[in-house]
């Protein structure tokens, strides 16, 4: 069970990608899964490549076939991914850049603030601001991305250097 629980914490993973990964680990083909579940092989492929969403009913069938004892496992992953995408869409709607007057230029000493891809590099931006930023810079990044996105970015940082500074901010 612990092997499967780890997938539940990654909200950026689509359920089909997780299914494809688990099939490879179990040395199962899409056809073999089809035979176990009664789901057409083309439909299973559609799930894996992201052309179709996994419903609750399909999730239960696949979990049973793969002996996954977490009810709604793939459906939960699908929901997490939907929320993740909605948060990203919300970020895009709000603004393309934060209020640059509130972010100290020294934080990004090696890059021009105007050339930063604020959406695409949000993890790196959050990490750098929380490691080198002042209260105003941190506040602007939280306002710009939203608290949930910032918390997710901070939780994903494996680097222990400057962890105390990040935690303080």
C-alpha atoms as a printed R data frame, in Angstrom:
    type eleno elety resid chain resno       x      y       z
1   ATOM     1    CA   UNK     A     1   0.000  0.000   0.000
2   ATOM     2    CA   UNK     A     2   2.830  2.408   0.834
3   ATOM     3    CA   UNK     A     3   4.125  2.000  -2.702
4   ATOM     4    CA   UNK     A     4   0.868  3.398  -4.056
5   ATOM     5    CA   UNK     A     5   0.354  6.116  -1.446
6   ATOM     6    CA   UNK     A     6   3.395  8.018  -2.672
7   ATOM     7    CA   UNK     A     7   1.609  8.749  -5.961
8   ATOM     8    CA   UNK     A     8  -1.220 10.480  -4.106
9   ATOM     9    CA   UNK     A     9   1.021 13.338  -2.963
10  ATOM    10    CA   UNK     A    10   2.084 14.381  -6.477
11  ATOM    11    CA   UNK     A    11  -0.718 16.554  -7.794
12  ATOM    12    CA   UNK     A    12   1.006 17.299 -11.077
13  ATOM    13    CA   UNK     A    13   0.877 13.667 -12.250
14  ATOM    14    CA   UNK     A    14  -2.008 12.681 -14.519
15  ATOM    15    CA   UNK     A    15  -3.716  9.418 -13.598
16  ATOM    16    CA   UNK     A    16  -2.907  7.896 -16.993
17  ATOM    17    CA   UNK     A    17   0.814  8.475 -16.485
18  ATOM    18    CA   UNK     A    18   0.627  6.707 -13.122
19  ATOM    19    CA   UNK     A    19  -1.275  3.826 -14.727
20  ATOM    20    CA   UNK     A    20   1.368  3.507 -17.442
21  ATOM    21    CA   UNK     A    21   4.139  3.515 -14.845
22  ATOM    22    CA   UNK     A    22   2.431  0.861 -12.716
23  ATOM    23    CA   UNK     A    23   1.844 -1.362 -15.743
24  ATOM    24    CA   UNK     A    24   5.553 -1.200 -16.606
25  ATOM    25    CA   UNK     A    25   6.530 -2.027 -13.017
26  ATOM    26    CA   UNK     A    26   4.128 -4.982 -12.980
27  ATOM    27    CA   UNK     A    27   5.375 -6.130 -16.423
28  ATOM    28    CA   UNK     A    28   1.816 -6.023 -17.744
29  ATOM    29    CA   UNK     A    29   0.740 -5.006 -21.209
30  ATOM    30    CA   UNK     A    30  -2.276 -2.871 -21.933
31  ATOM    31    CA   UNK     A    31  -3.868 -5.917 -23.554
32  ATOM    32    CA   UNK     A    32  -3.364 -8.009 -20.402
33  ATOM    33    CA   UNK     A    33  -4.951 -5.267 -18.308
34  ATOM    34    CA   UNK     A    34  -7.792 -5.146 -20.819
35  ATOM    35    CA   UNK     A    35  -8.393 -8.874 -20.389
36  ATOM    36    CA   UNK     A    36  -8.409 -8.534 -16.588
37  ATOM    37    CA   UNK     A    37 -10.779 -5.555 -16.523
38  ATOM    38    CA   UNK     A    38 -12.992 -5.960 -19.577
39  ATOM    39    CA   UNK     A    39 -11.990 -2.459 -20.729
40  ATOM    40    CA   UNK     A    40 -11.046 -2.144 -24.388
41  ATOM    41    CA   UNK     A    41  -7.270 -1.966 -24.999
42  ATOM    42    CA   UNK     A    42  -7.733  1.245 -27.025
43  ATOM    43    CA   UNK     A    43  -9.508  2.825 -24.073
44  ATOM    44    CA   UNK     A    44  -6.652  1.873 -21.731
45  ATOM    45    CA   UNK     A    45  -4.213  3.433 -24.180
46  ATOM    46    CA   UNK     A    46  -6.380  6.572 -24.262
47  ATOM    47    CA   UNK     A    47  -6.090  6.804 -20.462
48  ATOM    48    CA   UNK     A    48  -2.318  6.392 -20.532
49  ATOM    49    CA   UNK     A    49  -1.685  8.994 -23.245
50  ATOM    50    CA   UNK     A    50  -4.159 11.438 -21.699
51  ATOM    51    CA   UNK     A    51  -6.900 11.424 -24.339
52  ATOM    52    CA   UNK     A    52  -9.494 10.197 -21.817
53  ATOM    53    CA   UNK     A    53 -10.122 10.724 -18.140
54  ATOM    54    CA   UNK     A    54 -10.421  7.817 -15.725
55  ATOM    55    CA   UNK     A    55 -13.899  7.623 -14.175
56  ATOM    56    CA   UNK     A    56 -14.654  6.285 -10.693
57  ATOM    57    CA   UNK     A    57 -16.046  3.033 -12.135
58  ATOM    58    CA   UNK     A    58 -13.014  2.450 -14.356
59  ATOM    59    CA   UNK     A    59 -10.725  3.303 -11.454
60  ATOM    60    CA   UNK     A    60 -12.291  0.571  -9.315
61  ATOM    61    CA   UNK     A    61 -11.947 -2.002 -12.117
62  ATOM    62    CA   UNK     A    62  -8.284 -1.212 -12.695
63  ATOM    63    CA   UNK     A    63  -7.489 -1.175  -8.959
64  ATOM    64    CA   UNK     A    64  -9.064 -4.604  -8.601
65  ATOM    65    CA   UNK     A    65  -7.074 -5.955 -11.554
66  ATOM    66    CA   UNK     A    66  -3.803 -4.545 -10.185
67  ATOM    67    CA   UNK     A    67  -4.554 -5.478  -6.544
68  ATOM    68    CA   UNK     A    68  -4.424 -1.880  -5.368
69  ATOM    69    CA   UNK     A    69  -6.260 -1.650  -2.056
70  ATOM    70    CA   UNK     A    70  -6.879  2.109  -2.115
71  ATOM    71    CA   UNK     A    71 -10.456  2.623  -3.265
72  ATOM    72    CA   UNK     A    72 -10.694  5.223  -6.005
73  ATOM    73    CA   UNK     A    73  -6.898  5.406  -6.359
74  ATOM    74    CA   UNK     A    74  -6.792  6.519 -10.005
75  ATOM    75    CA   UNK     A    75  -9.879  8.680  -9.597
76  ATOM    76    CA   UNK     A    76  -8.263 10.477  -6.633
77  ATOM    77    CA   UNK     A    77  -5.124 11.068  -8.685
78  ATOM    78    CA   UNK     A    78  -7.311 12.380 -11.517
79  ATOM    79    CA   UNK     A    79  -9.026 14.802  -9.109
80  ATOM    80    CA   UNK     A    80  -5.693 16.006  -7.700
81  ATOM    81    CA   UNK     A    81  -4.454 16.627 -11.230
82  ATOM    82    CA   UNK     A    82  -7.633 18.528 -12.102
83  ATOM    83    CA   UNK     A    83  -7.157 20.799  -9.075
84  ATOM    84    CA   UNK     A    84  -3.491 21.293  -9.997
85  ATOM    85    CA   UNK     A    85  -4.484 22.311 -13.537
86  ATOM    86    CA   UNK     A    86  -7.199 24.633 -12.233
87  ATOM    87    CA   UNK     A    87  -4.680 26.347  -9.949
88  ATOM    88    CA   UNK     A    88  -2.313 26.801 -12.888
89  ATOM    89    CA   UNK     A    89  -5.121 28.216 -15.012
90  ATOM    90    CA   UNK     A    90  -5.997 30.613 -12.198
91  ATOM    91    CA   UNK     A    91  -2.399 31.788 -12.045
92  ATOM    92    CA   UNK     A    92  -2.471 32.454 -15.792
93  ATOM    93    CA   UNK     A    93  -5.697 34.456 -15.506
94  ATOM    94    CA   UNK     A    94  -4.482 36.730 -12.739
95  ATOM    95    CA   UNK     A    95  -1.353 38.243 -14.277
96  ATOM    96    CA   UNK     A    96   1.730 37.351 -16.217
97  ATOM    97    CA   UNK     A    97   4.129 38.883 -13.700
98  ATOM    98    CA   UNK     A    98   4.054 39.862 -10.061
99  ATOM    99    CA   UNK     A    99   4.412 43.506  -9.039
100 ATOM   100    CA   UNK     A   100   8.137 43.857  -9.764
101 ATOM   101    CA   UNK     A   101   8.418 47.005  -7.653
102 ATOM   102    CA   UNK     A   102   7.898 44.809  -4.576
103 ATOM   103    CA   UNK     A   103  10.616 42.295  -5.452
104 ATOM   104    CA   UNK     A   104  14.208 43.160  -4.644
105 ATOM   105    CA   UNK     A   105  16.401 42.965  -7.752
106 ATOM   106    CA   UNK     A   106  19.229 41.510  -5.649
107 ATOM   107    CA   UNK     A   107  17.243 38.278  -5.202
108 ATOM   108    CA   UNK     A   108  17.663 37.594  -8.922
109 ATOM   109    CA   UNK     A   109  21.218 38.936  -9.223
110 ATOM   110    CA   UNK     A   110  21.957 36.714 -12.227
111 ATOM   111    CA   UNK     A   111  18.796 37.415 -14.254
112 ATOM   112    CA   UNK     A   112  16.853 40.428 -15.449
113 ATOM   113    CA   UNK     A   113  13.475 40.454 -13.670
114 ATOM   114    CA   UNK     A   114  11.712 41.269 -16.942
115 ATOM   115    CA   UNK     A   115  13.038 38.117 -18.644
116 ATOM   116    CA   UNK     A   116  11.878 35.589 -16.009
117 ATOM   117    CA   UNK     A   117   9.172 33.125 -17.026
118 ATOM   118    CA   UNK     A   118   7.160 33.554 -13.819
119 ATOM   119    CA   UNK     A   119   4.763 30.696 -14.544
120 ATOM   120    CA   UNK     A   120   7.176 28.188 -16.022
121 ATOM   121    CA   UNK     A   121   9.843 28.711 -13.365
122 ATOM   122    CA   UNK     A   122   7.587 29.159 -10.354
123 ATOM   123    CA   UNK     A   123   9.351 26.507  -8.245
124 ATOM   124    CA   UNK     A   124  12.728 28.162  -8.737
125 ATOM   125    CA   UNK     A   125  11.233 31.625  -8.179
126 ATOM   126    CA   UNK     A   126   9.524 30.581  -4.936
127 ATOM   127    CA   UNK     A   127  12.684 28.882  -3.697
128 ATOM   128    CA   UNK     A   128  14.900 31.861  -4.442
129 ATOM   129    CA   UNK     A   129  12.509 34.445  -2.972
130 ATOM   130    CA   UNK     A   130  12.027 32.406   0.192
131 ATOM   131    CA   UNK     A   131  15.799 31.947   0.548
132 ATOM   132    CA   UNK     A   132  16.947 35.484  -0.238
133 ATOM   133    CA   UNK     A   133  13.880 37.695  -0.116
134 ATOM   134    CA   UNK     A   134  12.605 40.165   2.409
135 ATOM   135    CA   UNK     A   135   9.090 40.274   3.834
136 ATOM   136    CA   UNK     A   136   7.728 42.421   0.996
137 ATOM   137    CA   UNK     A   137   9.141 40.135  -1.716
138 ATOM   138    CA   UNK     A   138   7.802 37.013   0.000
139 ATOM   139    CA   UNK     A   139   4.402 38.638   0.416
140 ATOM   140    CA   UNK     A   140   4.230 39.554  -3.267
141 ATOM   141    CA   UNK     A   141   5.132 36.020  -4.356
142 ATOM   142    CA   UNK     A   142   2.414 34.586  -2.085
143 ATOM   143    CA   UNK     A   143  -0.090 37.079  -3.503
144 ATOM   144    CA   UNK     A   144   0.946 36.360  -7.084
145 ATOM   145    CA   UNK     A   145   0.931 32.535  -6.974
146 ATOM   146    CA   UNK     A   146  -1.466 31.952  -4.105
147 ATOM   147    CA   UNK     A   147  -0.709 30.271  -0.802
148 ATOM   148    CA   UNK     A   148  -1.495 26.731  -2.024
149 ATOM   149    CA   UNK     A   149   0.911 26.932  -4.973
150 ATOM   150    CA   UNK     A   150   3.672 28.417  -2.811
151 ATOM   151    CA   UNK     A   151   3.218 25.697  -0.184
152 ATOM   152    CA   UNK     A   152   3.354 23.024  -2.885
153 ATOM   153    CA   UNK     A   153   6.547 24.522  -4.334
154 ATOM   154    CA   UNK     A   154   8.193 24.738  -0.924
155 ATOM   155    CA   UNK     A   155   7.203 21.170  -0.058
156 ATOM   156    CA   UNK     A   156   8.873 19.960  -3.254
157 ATOM   157    CA   UNK     A   157  12.284 21.471  -2.456
158 ATOM   158    CA   UNK     A   158  14.756 18.708  -1.602
159 ATOM   159    CA   UNK     A   159  17.768 21.000  -1.148
160 ATOM   160    CA   UNK     A   160  18.591 21.356   2.556
161 ATOM   161    CA   UNK     A   161  20.830 24.367   1.996
162 ATOM   162    CA   UNK     A   162  19.201 27.549   3.282
163 ATOM   163    CA   UNK     A   163  16.253 25.522   4.635
164 ATOM   164    CA   UNK     A   164  16.233 27.619   7.805
165 ATOM   165    CA   UNK     A   165  15.831 30.809   5.771
166 ATOM   166    CA   UNK     A   166  12.979 29.286   3.751
167 ATOM   167    CA   UNK     A   167  11.232 28.097   6.900
168 ATOM   168    CA   UNK     A   168  11.662 31.497   8.531
169 ATOM   169    CA   UNK     A   169  10.065 33.247   5.567
